[in-house]
Amino acid sequence: MTYEQEFLKAFEEWLNTQVMVNEMAKKESEKVFETYKDEKAKEAIIRYESRLDAYQFLQGKLANYHQGKDFHALPDHLSSERYY
């Protein structure tokens, strides 16, 4: 495996771990907020959602790479949708 391939593999593994961790942390924060109405938990939910958005964006870019698509190509589920 080349250096670039090893790097991308390690990066993708790290990214998938971050998505999993942040999804679990968001769910736990939601439980805390529902149970105790803790404002810090509500703020944590927002932070975890923001991180998840960024990580999922990067996952989409890696999916483009694996499919041989351009970096700026839209994900398959968005290419046929139109918003006005």
Secondary structure, DSSP 8 states (H G I E B T S, - for coil): --HHHHHHHHHHHHHHHHHHHHHHHHHHHHHHHHHH--HHHHHHHHHHHHHHHHHHHHHHHHHHHHTT--TT---HHHHT----
